[in-house]
Amino acid sequence: GCCRERRWRMEAPAAPNKPAPMLASRYSAASLGGKLIREAIRIRHLKQILMRNLQGKDIVGPVDCYYTLLEVGNKDESDSASMEEEIFRSKIESRTLNPSWSTIENCTPKRATATWMILRVYTRASKTQDWRLHLEKNFHLRDLEYFQPIRRAGLGDLGKSGPNTVYLVLIDGVCGFPN
């Protein structure tokens, strides 16, 4: 018994000199080489929404803006009429064409499996004007297009953005709407 135990210890491989690589979570973009696992994405993975190059016929300079996020669901499986419920309203970003709204907090949809969403962006040129619907996007979370991972120092360079480009920051990467 004693000799066998000693022999086993001698045959055991030495510990590696460097730590093992971090394994990606099953939901992360890194786990599939930059492709999010589409079926696993839920609204709870959404951390922030950014918009770049805000443009429109009524926009001639920096504007005030905010967005609402609505979940879409059917009232009943047999009923084809959809129901919309606001689950988040951002704070107002003042005098900007490139809003970077603060982190999404307390965004709790009624259904944990909610995946169909509506993003509505509202703008106004001055505090004396009424809010106008500037952009509305209906989307399914699994249809988002993956752009890049989140870097330690922040989002990094998002590259050249077209007019009214929306970026959705998820827990492991930056996504947007497919063209």
C-alpha positions in Angstrom: 0.0 0.0 0.0 2.7 2.5 1.0 4.8 2.0 -2.2 1.8 2.3 -4.5 0.8 5.6 -2.9 4.4 7.0 -3.3 4.6 5.8 -6.9 1.3 7.6 -7.7 2.6 10.9 -6.2 5.7 10.7 -8.3 3.7 10.1 -11.5 1.4 13.0 -11.0 2.1 15.9 -13.4 3.6 19.1 -12.1 1.3 22.1 -11.7 1.4 24.5 -14.7 3.5 27.6 -14.5 0.7 29.9 -15.6 -2.9 30.0 -14.5 -5.6 28.2 -16.5 -7.4 30.4 -19.0 -10.7 31.8 -17.9 -13.6 29.9 -19.4 -16.4 31.9 -20.9 -19.8 31.7 -19.5 -22.4 29.8 -21.4 -24.1 33.1 -22.3 -21.0 35.0 -23.3 -19.9 36.1 -26.8 -16.5 34.6 -26.1 -18.0 31.2 -25.6 -18.8 31.1 -29.3 -16.0 33.1 -30.7 -17.9 36.4 -30.7 -21.4 35.0 -31.3 -23.9 35.4 -28.6 -26.0 32.3 -27.8 -29.2 33.8 -29.3 -31.7 31.6 -27.5 -30.3 32.5 -24.1 -30.4 36.3 -24.3 -33.0 37.9 -22.0 -33.7 41.5 -21.1 -31.8 41.0 -17.8 -28.6 40.9 -19.9 -29.1 44.4 -21.2 -27.0 46.9 -19.3 -27.0 50.2 -21.3 -28.3 51.8 -24.5 -26.2 54.3 -26.6 -27.1 56.2 -29.7 -24.7 57.9 -32.1 -25.2 60.5 -34.8 -28.8 61.5 -33.9 -30.2 63.0 -37.1 -33.6 64.0 -38.5 -35.5 66.7 -40.3 -36.3 68.5 -37.0 -32.7 68.2 -35.6 -30.4 71.1 -36.4 -28.2 70.9 -33.4 -27.9 69.2 -30.0 -31.3 68.0 -28.5 -32.7 66.7 -25.3 -33.6 63.0 -25.6 -34.7 59.9 -23.6 -35.9 56.5 -24.5 -38.5 54.0 -23.3 -38.2 50.2 -23.5 -41.3 48.2 -23.8 -41.9 44.5 -23.7 -44.3 43.0 -26.2 -46.4 40.0 -25.5 -49.6 38.4 -26.5 -52.6 38.7 -24.1 -53.4 35.1 -24.7 -51.8 32.4 -26.9 -55.0 32.2 -29.0 -55.2 36.0 -29.4 -53.0 37.5 -32.1 -53.3 41.1 -30.7 -50.1 42.1 -29.0 -49.8 44.0 -25.7 -47.1 46.6 -24.9 -45.9 47.4 -21.5 -43.3 50.0 -20.6 -40.6 48.4 -18.5 -38.0 51.1 -18.5 -37.7 54.9 -19.0 -34.3 56.5 -19.2 -33.2 59.7 -17.7 -33.1 62.7 -20.1 -29.8 63.4 -21.8 -29.5 67.1 -22.4 -28.1 68.9 -25.4 -26.5 66.0 -27.3 -26.4 64.2 -30.6 -24.6 61.2 -29.1 -26.6 60.1 -26.0 -25.0 57.6 -23.7 -27.8 56.9 -21.3 -26.9 55.7 -17.8 -27.0 52.1 -16.9 -30.3 50.3 -17.0 -31.5 49.5 -13.5 -34.6 48.0 -12.1 -35.8 46.8 -15.5 -38.1 44.0 -14.5 -40.4 42.7 -17.2 -43.6 40.8 -16.0 -42.4 37.8 -17.8 -38.8 36.7 -17.2 -38.7 35.2 -20.7 -39.6 38.4 -22.4 -37.6 38.7 -25.6 -39.7 40.9 -28.0 -39.0 44.5 -27.3 -39.8 48.0 -28.6 -37.3 50.8 -28.2 -38.7 54.3 -28.6 -36.4 57.4 -28.6 -37.9 60.8 -28.0 -36.3 64.2 -28.7 -37.0 67.9 -28.3 -35.0 70.9 -29.5 -35.7 73.0 -26.4 -37.5 72.8 -23.1 -40.4 74.9 -24.5 -41.1 72.3 -27.2 -43.1 69.1 -26.9 -41.4 65.7 -27.0 -41.5 64.0 -30.4 -41.1 60.3 -31.3 -37.8 60.3 -33.1 -37.1 56.5 -33.6 -39.0 53.3 -32.9 -37.4 49.9 -33.3 -39.3 46.6 -32.8 -36.8 43.8 -32.2 -36.3 40.3 -30.8 -33.2 40.0 -28.6 -31.9 36.9 -30.5 -31.8 38.9 -33.7 -29.3 41.5 -32.5 -26.0 41.7 -34.3 -22.9 41.3 -32.3 -20.3 44.0 -32.8 -17.5 43.8 -30.2 -16.7 42.7 -26.7 -16.6 45.1 -23.8 -13.1 46.2 -23.0 -11.8 46.7 -19.5 -11.3 50.4 -20.1 -14.9 50.8 -21.5 -16.6 50.3 -24.8 -13.6 51.4 -26.8 -14.0 52.7 -30.3 -17.4 51.9 -31.8 -16.1 52.7 -35.2 -17.9 54.9 -37.7 -21.6 55.1 -36.9 -24.3 55.9 -39.5 -27.2 58.2 -38.7 -29.3 57.2 -35.7 -27.2 54.2 -34.8 -28.3 52.4 -31.7 -25.9 50.3 -29.6 -27.1 47.9 -27.0 -24.6 47.0 -24.3 -25.2 43.5 -23.0 -23.3 41.8 -20.2 -20.5 40.6 -22.5 -20.6 42.7 -25.6 -21.9 45.5 -27.8 -24.8 44.6 -30.2 -27.0 46.5 -32.6 -29.8 46.1 -35.0 -29.1 44.2 -38.2 -29.1 46.3 -41.4 
